[in-house]
Amino acid sequence: MYVNVMENIFLLVLVTLMSAVQNAFFAQKVEKECKTHNAKTAAFERVYCATRNCMDAYPTFIAVMWCAGICLSQAPAAFAGLMYLVARQKYFVGYMGQTSQSTPGYLFGKRILSFLFLMSFVGVVNHLLAHYFATDYKDYIQTITKAASALLLLP
């Protein structure tokens, strides 16, 4: 039973651990900036603000990624999670330069969160349909989701 559970969530666990490492990287950047410069500098404010913005969206990301992976399909949810981590890194690095450079990362991350939310919603609706009306569309939905996850790579 343990092996079966791990097979269903292993990719989600990996993405979650990678996101924790990324959070540590962000915190280390704030600490480094604080030690090398005065905490009142513009550089510190940009790094701190970028980190704070990333942390504000983090619970939403974790929730929708796990819900999408468990309720619908693990692989597309984990892939979208990886893409979100890339978008978050792009946002963070862009924010450290000029705030206008962070916009592409922000918009990309927002699109990925929307995709994960949609996956979660469809998975829950499919479960309710299967439970109450004995109609299960999970195989069809998973095929569409796997194909649609590749579309996340488009700019």
VEXPAKE-259121 format. One record per atom (N, C-alpha, C): residue number from 1; atom name; x, y, z. Coordinates in Angstrom, 1 decimal, padded with zeros to 4 digits. Each point is the difference from the previous one (the first is absolute). Layout:
N
(NUM; "CA"; (X; Y; Z))
...
# end
This chain:
155
(1; "N"; (000.8; -001.2; 000.0))
(1; "CA"; (-000.8; 001.2; 000.0))
(1; "C"; (000.9; 001.3; 000.0))
(2; "N"; (001.0; 000.0; 000.8))
(2; "CA"; (000.9; 001.1; 000.1))
(2; "C"; (000.6; 000.4; -001.4))
(3; "N"; (000.5; -001.1; -000.7))
(3; "CA"; (000.6; 000.2; -001.4))
(3; "C"; (-001.1; 000.6; -000.9))
(4; "N"; (-001.2; -000.5; 000.1))
(4; "CA"; (-001.1; 000.6; -000.9))
(4; "C"; (-000.2; 001.4; 000.3))
(5; "N"; (000.0; 000.4; 001.2))
(5; "CA"; (-000.3; 001.4; 000.4))
(5; "C"; (001.2; 000.9; -000.5))
(6; "N"; (001.2; -000.5; 000.2))
(6; "CA"; (001.2; 000.8; -000.5))
(6; "C"; (000.0; 000.1; -001.5))
(7; "N"; (-000.4; -001.0; -000.7))
(7; "CA"; (000.0; 000.1; -001.5))
(7; "C"; (-001.0; 001.2; -000.4))
(8; "N"; (-001.1; 000.2; 000.7))
(8; "CA"; (-001.0; 001.0; -000.3))
(8; "C"; (000.4; 001.4; 000.4))
(9; "N"; (001.0; 000.1; 000.9))
(9; "CA"; (000.4; 001.4; 000.4))
(9; "C"; (001.4; 000.3; -000.1))
(10; "N"; (000.9; -000.9; -000.5))
(10; "CA"; (001.4; 000.2; 000.0))
(10; "C"; (000.4; 001.2; -000.7))
(11; "N"; (-000.5; 000.3; -001.2))
(11; "CA"; (000.4; 001.2; -000.7))
(11; "C"; (-000.4; 001.3; 000.7))
(12; "N"; (-001.2; -000.1; 000.6))
(12; "CA"; (-000.4; 001.2; 000.8))
(12; "C"; (000.9; 000.3; 001.2))
(13; "N"; (000.5; -001.1; 000.6))
(13; "CA"; (000.9; 000.1; 001.1))
(13; "C"; (001.3; 000.6; -000.5))
(14; "N"; (000.5; -000.4; -001.1))
(14; "CA"; (001.2; 000.5; -000.6))
(14; "C"; (-000.1; 001.5; -000.3))
(15; "N"; (-001.1; 000.4; -000.6))
(15; "CA"; (-000.2; 001.5; -000.3))
(15; "C"; (-000.1; 000.8; 001.3))
(16; "N"; (-000.7; -000.6; 001.0))
(16; "CA"; (-000.1; 000.7; 001.3))
(16; "C"; (001.4; 000.2; 000.6))
(17; "N"; (000.8; -001.0; 000.0))
(17; "CA"; (001.3; 000.1; 000.6))
(17; "C"; (000.9; 001.0; -000.8))
(18; "N"; (-000.1; 000.0; -001.3))
(18; "CA"; (000.7; 001.0; -000.8))
(18; "C"; (-000.5; 001.4; 000.3))
(19; "N"; (-001.3; 000.2; 000.2))
(19; "CA"; (-000.5; 001.3; 000.4))
(19; "C"; (000.5; 000.5; 001.4))
(20; "N"; (000.2; -001.0; 000.9))
(20; "CA"; (000.6; 000.3; 001.3))
(20; "C"; (001.4; 000.5; -000.2))
(21; "N"; (000.8; -000.6; -000.8))
(21; "CA"; (001.4; 000.4; -000.3))
(21; "C"; (000.0; 001.4; -000.6))
(22; "N"; (-001.0; 000.2; -000.9))
(22; "CA"; (-000.1; 001.4; -000.6))
(22; "C"; (-000.3; 001.0; 001.0))
(23; "N"; (-000.9; -000.3; 001.0))
(23; "CA"; (-000.3; 000.9; 001.1))
(23; "C"; (001.2; 000.3; 000.8))
(24; "N"; (000.8; -001.0; 000.3))
(24; "CA"; (001.3; 000.2; 000.7))
(24; "C"; (000.9; 000.9; -000.8))
(25; "N"; (000.1; -000.1; -001.3))
(25; "CA"; (000.8; 000.8; -000.8))
(25; "C"; (-000.5; 001.5; 000.1))
(26; "N"; (-001.3; 000.2; -000.1))
(26; "CA"; (-000.5; 001.4; 000.2))
(26; "C"; (000.3; 000.6; 001.3))
(27; "N"; (-000.1; -000.8; 001.1))
(27; "CA"; (000.3; 000.5; 001.3))
(27; "C"; (001.5; 000.3; 000.1))
(28; "N"; (000.8; -000.8; -000.6))
(28; "CA"; (001.5; 000.2; 000.1))
(28; "C"; (000.3; 001.3; -000.7))
(29; "N"; (-000.7; 000.3; -001.2))
(29; "CA"; (000.3; 001.2; -000.7))
(29; "C"; (-000.4; 001.2; 000.9))
(30; "N"; (-001.1; 000.0; 000.7))
(30; "CA"; (-000.4; 001.1; 000.9))
(30; "C"; (001.1; 000.1; 001.1))
(31; "N"; (000.4; -001.1; 000.6))
(31; "CA"; (001.0; 000.1; 001.1))
(31; "C"; (001.3; 000.6; -000.5))
(32; "N"; (000.4; -000.5; -001.2))
(32; "CA"; (001.3; 000.5; -000.6))
(32; "C"; (-000.1; 001.5; -000.3))
(33; "N"; (-001.1; 000.4; -000.5))
(33; "CA"; (-000.2; 001.5; -000.4))
(33; "C"; (000.0; 000.8; 001.3))
(34; "N"; (-000.6; -000.5; 001.1))
(34; "CA"; (-000.1; 000.7; 001.2))
(34; "C"; (001.4; 000.1; 000.7))
(35; "N"; (000.8; -001.0; -000.2))
(35; "CA"; (001.4; 000.0; 000.6))
(35; "C"; (000.9; 000.9; -000.7))
(36; "N"; (-000.1; 000.0; -001.4))
(36; "CA"; (001.0; 000.7; -000.8))
(36; "C"; (-000.4; 001.5; -000.1))
(37; "N"; (-001.2; 000.3; 000.1))
(37; "CA"; (-000.5; 001.4; -000.1))
(37; "C"; (-000.9; 000.3; 001.2))
(38; "N"; (-000.2; 001.3; 000.1))
(38; "CA"; (-000.9; 000.4; 001.1))
(38; "C"; (-001.4; -000.4; -000.4))
(39; "N"; (-000.8; -000.4; 000.9))
(39; "CA"; (-001.4; -000.5; -000.2))
(39; "C"; (-000.9; 001.1; -000.6))
(40; "N"; (000.4; 001.2; -000.1))
(40; "CA"; (-000.8; 001.1; -000.6))
(40; "C"; (000.3; 000.3; -001.5))
(41; "N"; (000.9; -000.8; -000.6))
(41; "CA"; (000.4; 000.3; -001.4))
(41; "C"; (-001.1; -000.5; -000.9))
(42; "N"; (000.0; 000.6; -001.3))
(42; "CA"; (-000.9; -000.4; -001.0))
(42; "C"; (000.1; -001.5; -000.4))
(43; "N"; (001.3; -000.5; 000.0))
(43; "CA"; (000.2; -001.4; -000.4))
(43; "C"; (-000.6; -000.9; 001.0))
(44; "N"; (000.2; 000.3; 001.3))
(44; "CA"; (-000.6; -000.8; 001.0))
(44; "C"; (-001.5; 000.0; -000.1))
(45; "N"; (-000.6; 001.2; -000.2))
(45; "CA"; (-001.5; 000.1; -000.1))
(45; "C"; (-000.5; -000.9; -001.2))
(46; "N"; (000.7; 000.0; -001.1))
(46; "CA"; (-000.4; -000.8; -001.2))
(46; "C"; (000.1; -001.5; 000.3))
(47; "N"; (001.1; -000.4; 000.6))
(47; "CA"; (000.1; -001.4; 000.4))
(47; "C"; (-001.0; -000.4; 001.0))
(48; "N"; (-000.2; 000.8; 001.0))
(48; "CA"; (-001.0; -000.3; 001.0))
(48; "C"; (-001.4; -000.1; -000.5))
(49; "N"; (-000.3; 001.0; -000.9))
(49; "CA"; (-001.4; 000.0; -000.6))
(49; "C"; (-000.2; -001.2; -000.9))
(50; "N"; (001.0; -000.3; -000.8))
(50; "CA"; (-000.1; -001.2; -000.9))
(50; "C"; (-000.2; -001.3; 000.8))
(51; "N"; (000.7; -000.1; 001.1))
(51; "CA"; (-000.1; -001.2; 000.9))
(51; "C"; (-001.4; 000.0; 000.6))
(52; "N"; (-000.5; 001.1; 000.5))
(52; "CA"; (-001.3; 000.1; 000.6))
(52; "C"; (-001.1; -000.3; -001.0))
(53; "N"; (000.1; 000.5; -001.2))
(53; "CA"; (-001.0; -000.3; -001.0))
(53; "C"; (000.0; -001.5; -000.3))
(54; "N"; (001.1; -000.6; -000.1))
(54; "CA"; (000.1; -001.4; -000.3))
(54; "C"; (-000.6; -000.9; 001.1))
(55; "N"; (000.3; 000.5; 001.3))
(55; "CA"; (-000.5; -000.8; 001.1))
(55; "C"; (-001.6; 000.2; 000.1))
(56; "N"; (-000.5; 001.1; -000.4))
(56; "CA"; (-001.4; 000.3; 000.1))
(56; "C"; (-000.8; -001.0; -000.9))
(57; "N"; (000.5; -000.3; -001.1))
(57; "CA"; (-000.6; -000.9; -001.0))
(57; "C"; (000.3; -001.5; 000.3))
(58; "N"; (000.9; -000.3; 000.8))
(58; "CA"; (000.5; -001.4; 000.2))
(58; "C"; (-001.1; -000.9; 000.6))
(59; "N"; (-000.8; 000.4; 001.0))
(59; "CA"; (-001.0; -001.0; 000.5))
(59; "C"; (-001.0; -000.3; -001.1))
(60; "N"; (-000.4; 000.9; -000.8))
(60; "CA"; (-000.9; -000.2; -001.1))
(60; "C"; (000.6; -001.0; -001.0))
(61; "N"; (001.2; 000.2; -000.4))
(61; "CA"; (000.7; -000.9; -000.9))
(61; "C"; (000.0; -001.4; 000.5))
(62; "N"; (000.5; -000.2; 001.3))
(62; "CA"; (000.0; -001.3; 000.5))
(62; "C"; (-001.3; -000.7; 000.1))
(63; "N"; (-001.1; 000.8; 000.4))
(63; "CA"; (-001.3; -000.6; 000.1))
(63; "C"; (-000.5; -000.5; -001.4))
(64; "N"; (000.0; 000.9; -001.0))
(64; "CA"; (-000.5; -000.4; -001.3))
(64; "C"; (000.8; -001.1; -000.7))
(65; "N"; (001.3; 000.0; 000.2))
(65; "CA"; (000.8; -001.0; -000.6))
(65; "C"; (-000.3; -001.4; 000.6))
(66; "N"; (-000.1; -000.1; 001.3))
(66; "CA"; (-000.4; -001.2; 000.7))
(66; "C"; (-001.4; -000.5; -000.4))
(67; "N"; (-000.9; 001.0; 000.1))
(67; "CA"; (-001.4; -000.4; -000.4))
(67; "C"; (-000.1; -000.5; -001.4))
(68; "N"; (000.7; 000.7; -000.9))
(68; "CA"; (000.0; -000.4; -001.5))
(68; "C"; (000.6; -001.4; -000.1))
(69; "N"; (001.1; -000.2; 000.7))
(69; "CA"; (000.7; -001.3; -000.1))
(69; "C"; (-000.8; -001.1; 000.5))
(70; "N"; (-000.6; 000.2; 001.1))
(70; "CA"; (-000.8; -001.1; 000.7))
(70; "C"; (-001.3; -000.2; -000.7))
(71; "N"; (-000.7; 001.1; -000.3))
(71; "CA"; (-001.4; -000.1; -000.5))
(71; "C"; (000.0; -000.4; -001.5))
(72; "N"; (001.0; 000.3; -000.7))
(72; "CA"; (000.0; -000.2; -001.5))
(72; "C"; (001.1; -000.8; -000.5))
(73; "N"; (001.2; 000.6; 000.0))
(73; "CA"; (001.2; -000.7; -000.6))
(73; "C"; (001.3; 000.6; 000.5))
(74; "N"; (000.8; -000.9; 000.5))
(74; "CA"; (001.2; 000.4; 000.7))
(74; "C"; (001.1; 000.6; -001.0))
(75; "N"; (000.2; -000.6; -001.1))
(75; "CA"; (001.1; 000.4; -000.9))
(75; "C"; (-000.3; 001.5; -000.6))
(76; "N"; (-001.1; 000.3; -000.5))
(76; "CA"; (-000.2; 001.4; -000.5))
(76; "C"; (000.0; 001.0; 001.2))
(77; "N"; (-000.5; -000.4; 001.1))
(77; "CA"; (000.1; 000.9; 001.2))
(77; "C"; (001.4; 000.3; 000.4))
(78; "N"; (000.8; -001.1; 000.0))
(78; "CA"; (001.4; 000.2; 000.4))
(78; "C"; (000.8; 000.8; -001.1))
(79; "N"; (-000.3; -000.3; -001.2))
(79; "CA"; (000.6; 000.8; -001.1))
(79; "C"; (-000.4; 001.5; 000.1))
(80; "N"; (-001.2; 000.3; 000.3))
(80; "CA"; (-000.5; 001.4; 000.2))
(80; "C"; (000.7; 000.6; 001.2))
(81; "N"; (000.2; -000.9; 001.0))
(81; "CA"; (000.7; 000.5; 001.2))
(81; "C"; (001.4; 000.4; -000.3))
(82; "N"; (000.7; -000.8; -000.8))
(82; "CA"; (001.4; 000.3; -000.4))
(82; "C"; (000.0; 001.3; -000.8))
(83; "N"; (-001.0; 000.2; -000.9))
(83; "CA"; (000.0; 001.2; -000.8))
(83; "C"; (-000.3; 001.2; 000.9))
(84; "N"; (-000.8; -000.2; 001.1))
(84; "CA"; (-000.3; 001.1; 000.9))
(84; "C"; (001.3; 000.4; 000.7))
(85; "N"; (000.8; -001.0; 000.4))
(85; "CA"; (001.3; 000.3; 000.7))
(85; "C"; (000.9; 000.8; -001.0))
(86; "N"; (000.0; -000.3; -001.2))
(86; "CA"; (000.8; 000.7; -001.0))
(86; "C"; (-000.5; 001.4; -000.1))
(87; "N"; (-001.3; 000.2; -000.1))
(87; "CA"; (-000.7; 001.3; -000.1))
(87; "C"; (000.3; 000.8; 001.2))
(88; "N"; (000.0; -000.6; 001.2))
(88; "CA"; (000.3; 000.7; 001.2))
(88; "C"; (001.4; 000.5; 000.1))
(89; "N"; (000.9; -000.9; -000.5))
(89; "CA"; (001.4; 000.4; 000.0))
(89; "C"; (000.2; 001.2; -001.0))
(90; "N"; (-000.7; -000.1; -001.1))
(90; "CA"; (000.1; 001.1; -001.0))
(90; "C"; (-000.5; 001.3; 000.6))
(91; "N"; (-001.1; -000.1; 000.7))
(91; "CA"; (-000.6; 001.2; 000.7))
(91; "C"; (001.0; 000.6; 001.0))
(92; "N"; (000.5; -000.9; 000.8))
(92; "CA"; (001.0; 000.4; 001.1))
(92; "C"; (001.2; 000.7; -000.6))
(93; "N"; (000.6; -000.6; -001.0))
(93; "CA"; (001.2; 000.6; -000.7))
(93; "C"; (-000.4; 001.3; -000.7))
(94; "N"; (-001.1; 000.0; -000.7))
(94; "CA"; (-000.5; 001.2; -000.6))
(94; "C"; (-000.3; 001.2; 000.9))
(95; "N"; (-000.5; -000.3; 001.2))
(95; "CA"; (-000.3; 001.0; 001.0))
(95; "C"; (001.2; 000.6; 000.6))
(96; "N"; (001.1; -000.8; 000.1))
(96; "CA"; (001.2; 000.5; 000.5))
(96; "C"; (000.7; 001.0; -000.9))
(97; "N"; (-000.3; -000.1; -001.3))
(97; "CA"; (000.5; 001.0; -001.0))
(97; "C"; (-000.9; 001.2; 000.0))
(98; "N"; (-001.0; -000.1; -000.7))
(98; "CA"; (-001.0; 001.1; 000.0))
(98; "C"; (-001.4; -000.7; 000.1))
(99; "N"; (-000.9; 000.7; 000.7))
(99; "CA"; (-001.3; -000.7; 000.2))
(99; "C"; (-000.7; -000.3; -001.3))
(100; "N"; (000.2; 000.8; -001.0))
(100; "CA"; (-000.6; -000.3; -001.3))
(100; "C"; (000.5; -001.3; -000.6))
(101; "N"; (001.2; -000.4; 000.3))
(101; "CA"; (000.5; -001.3; -000.5))
(101; "C"; (-000.6; -001.2; 000.7))
(102; "N"; (-000.8; 000.2; 001.1))
(102; "CA"; (-000.6; -001.1; 000.6))
(102; "C"; (-001.4; -000.3; -000.5))
(103; "N"; (-000.5; 000.8; -000.9))
(103; "CA"; (-001.4; -000.2; -000.5))
(103; "C"; (-000.1; -001.3; -000.8))
(104; "N"; (000.9; -000.4; -000.9))
(104; "CA"; (-000.2; -001.3; -000.7))
(104; "C"; (-000.1; -001.2; 001.0))
(105; "N"; (000.9; 000.0; 001.0))
(105; "CA"; (000.0; -001.1; 001.0))
(105; "C"; (-001.3; 000.0; 000.7))
(106; "N"; (-000.5; 001.2; 000.4))
(106; "CA"; (-001.3; 000.1; 000.7))
(106; "C"; (-001.2; -000.5; -000.8))
(107; "N"; (000.0; 000.4; -001.2))
(107; "CA"; (-001.1; -000.4; -000.9))
(107; "C"; (000.0; -001.5; -000.3))
(108; "N"; (001.2; -000.5; -000.2))
(108; "CA"; (000.2; -001.5; -000.3))
(108; "C"; (-000.4; -000.8; 001.3))
(109; "N"; (000.4; 000.5; 001.1))
(109; "CA"; (-000.4; -000.7; 001.3))
(109; "C"; (-001.5; 000.0; 000.2))
(110; "N"; (-000.6; 001.1; -000.3))
(110; "CA"; (-001.5; 000.2; 000.1))
(110; "C"; (-000.7; -001.0; -000.9))
(111; "N"; (000.5; -000.2; -001.2))
(111; "CA"; (-000.6; -000.9; -001.0))
(111; "C"; (000.1; -001.4; 000.5))
(112; "N"; (001.2; -000.4; 000.6))
(112; "CA"; (000.2; -001.3; 000.5))
(112; "C"; (-000.9; -000.3; 001.2))
(113; "N"; (-000.2; 001.0; 000.9))
(113; "CA"; (-000.9; -000.2; 001.1))
(113; "C"; (-001.4; -000.2; -000.5))
(114; "N"; (-000.4; 000.7; -001.0))
(114; "CA"; (-001.3; -000.1; -000.6))
(114; "C"; (-000.2; -001.4; -000.5))
(115; "N"; (001.0; -000.5; -000.7))
(115; "CA"; (-000.1; -001.4; -000.6))
(115; "C"; (-000.1; -001.0; 001.1))
(116; "N"; (000.8; 000.1; 001.1))
(116; "CA"; (-000.1; -000.9; 001.1))
(116; "C"; (-001.4; 000.1; 000.7))
(117; "N"; (-000.5; 001.2; 000.2))
(117; "CA"; (-001.3; 000.1; 000.6))
(117; "C"; (-001.1; -000.7; -000.9))
(118; "N"; (000.1; 000.2; -001.3))
(118; "CA"; (-000.9; -000.6; -000.9))
(118; "C"; (000.1; -001.5; 000.1))
(119; "N"; (001.2; -000.5; 000.0))
(119; "CA"; (000.2; -001.5; 000.2))
(119; "C"; (-000.7; -000.5; 001.3))
(120; "N"; (000.2; 000.7; 001.0))
(120; "CA"; (-000.6; -000.3; 001.3))
(120; "C"; (-001.5; 000.0; -000.1))
(121; "N"; (-000.6; 001.0; -000.5))
(121; "CA"; (-001.4; 000.2; -000.1))
(121; "C"; (-000.6; -001.2; -000.9))
(122; "N"; (000.6; -000.2; -001.1))
(122; "CA"; (-000.5; -001.1; -000.9))
(122; "C"; (000.1; -001.4; 000.7))
(123; "N"; (001.1; -000.2; 000.7))
(123; "CA"; (000.1; -001.2; 000.7))
(123; "C"; (-001.0; -000.2; 001.1))
(124; "N"; (-000.4; 001.0; 000.7))
(124; "CA"; (-001.0; -000.1; 001.0))
(124; "C"; (-001.4; -000.2; -000.6))
(125; "N"; (-000.3; 000.7; -001.1))
(125; "CA"; (-001.2; -000.1; -000.7))
(125; "C"; (-000.1; -001.5; -000.5))
(126; "N"; (001.0; -000.5; -000.6))
(126; "CA"; (000.0; -001.3; -000.5))
(126; "C"; (-000.2; -001.0; 001.1))
(127; "N"; (000.6; 000.2; 001.1))
(127; "CA"; (-000.2; -000.9; 001.1))
(127; "C"; (-001.5; 000.0; 000.5))
(128; "N"; (-000.6; 001.2; 000.0))
(128; "CA"; (-001.4; 000.1; 000.4))
(128; "C"; (-000.9; -000.7; -001.0))
(129; "N"; (000.3; 000.2; -001.3))
(129; "CA"; (-000.8; -000.7; -001.0))
(129; "C"; (000.1; -001.5; 000.1))
(130; "N"; (001.2; -000.5; 000.2))
(130; "CA"; (000.2; -001.4; 000.1))
(130; "C"; (-000.7; -000.6; 001.3))
(131; "N"; (000.0; 000.8; 001.0))
(131; "CA"; (-000.6; -000.5; 001.3))
(131; "C"; (-001.5; 000.0; -000.1))
(132; "N"; (-000.6; 001.1; -000.5))
(132; "CA"; (-001.4; 000.2; 000.1))
(132; "C"; (-000.7; -000.5; -001.3))
(133; "N"; (000.6; 000.1; -001.2))
(133; "CA"; (-000.6; -000.3; -001.2))
(133; "C"; (000.6; -001.2; -000.8))
(134; "N"; (001.0; -000.6; 000.6))
(134; "CA"; (000.7; -001.2; -000.6))
(134; "C"; (000.5; 000.3; -001.4))
(135; "N"; (000.5; 001.2; -000.2))
(135; "CA"; (000.6; 000.4; -001.3))
(135; "C"; (001.4; 000.5; 000.3))
(136; "N"; (001.0; -000.7; -000.5))
(136; "CA"; (001.4; 000.3; 000.3))
(136; "C"; (000.7; 000.4; -001.3))
(137; "N"; (000.4; 001.3; 000.0))
(137; "CA"; (000.7; 000.5; -001.2))
(137; "C"; (001.5; 000.2; 000.2))
(138; "N"; (000.5; -000.6; 001.1))
(138; "CA"; (001.4; 000.2; 000.4))
(138; "C"; (001.0; -000.3; -001.1))
(139; "N"; (-000.2; -001.1; -000.7))
(139; "CA"; (001.0; -000.4; -001.0))
(139; "C"; (000.0; 001.1; -001.1))
(140; "N"; (-001.1; 000.5; -000.5))
(140; "CA"; (-000.1; 001.0; -001.0))
(140; "C"; (000.6; 001.3; 000.5))
(141; "N"; (-000.3; 000.4; 001.2))
(141; "CA"; (000.5; 001.2; 000.6))
(141; "C"; (001.5; 000.0; 000.2))
(142; "N"; (000.5; -001.2; 000.4))
(142; "CA"; (001.5; -000.1; 000.2))
(142; "C"; (000.7; 000.1; -001.3))
(143; "N"; (-000.6; -000.5; -001.1))
(143; "CA"; (000.6; 000.1; -001.3))
(143; "C"; (000.1; 001.5; -000.5))
(144; "N"; (-001.1; 000.7; 000.2))
(144; "CA"; (000.0; 001.4; -000.3))
(144; "C"; (000.9; 000.8; 000.9))
(145; "N"; (000.1; -000.3; 001.2))
(145; "CA"; (000.9; 000.7; 001.0))
(145; "C"; (001.4; -000.2; -000.4))
(146; "N"; (000.4; -001.3; -000.3))
(146; "CA"; (001.4; -000.2; -000.4))
(146; "C"; (000.4; 000.7; -001.3))
(147; "N"; (-000.9; 000.1; -000.9))
(147; "CA"; (000.3; 000.8; -001.2))
(147; "C"; (000.0; 001.5; 000.3))
(148; "N"; (-000.9; 000.4; 000.8))
(148; "CA"; (-000.1; 001.5; 000.3))
(148; "C"; (001.2; 000.4; 000.9))
(149; "N"; (000.6; -000.8; 000.8))
(149; "CA"; (001.1; 000.4; 000.8))
(149; "C"; (001.2; 000.4; -000.8))
(150; "N"; (000.1; -000.6; -001.2))
(150; "CA"; (001.1; 000.4; -000.9))
(150; "C"; (-000.2; 001.4; -000.5))
(151; "N"; (-001.2; 000.4; -000.1))
(151; "CA"; (-000.3; 001.4; -000.5))
(151; "C"; (000.5; 001.1; 001.0))
(152; "N"; (000.3; -000.4; 001.3))
(152; "CA"; (000.5; 000.9; 000.9))
(152; "C"; (001.4; 000.5; -000.4))
(153; "N"; (000.7; -000.7; -000.9))
(153; "CA"; (001.3; 000.4; -000.4))
(153; "C"; (-000.1; 001.2; -001.0))
(154; "N"; (-001.2; 000.2; -000.6))
(154; "CA"; (-000.1; 001.1; -000.9))
(154; "C"; (000.1; 001.4; 000.7))
(155; "N"; (000.7; 000.9; -000.6))
(155; "CA"; (000.0; 001.3; 000.7))
(155; "C"; (-001.3; 000.8; 000.0))
# end
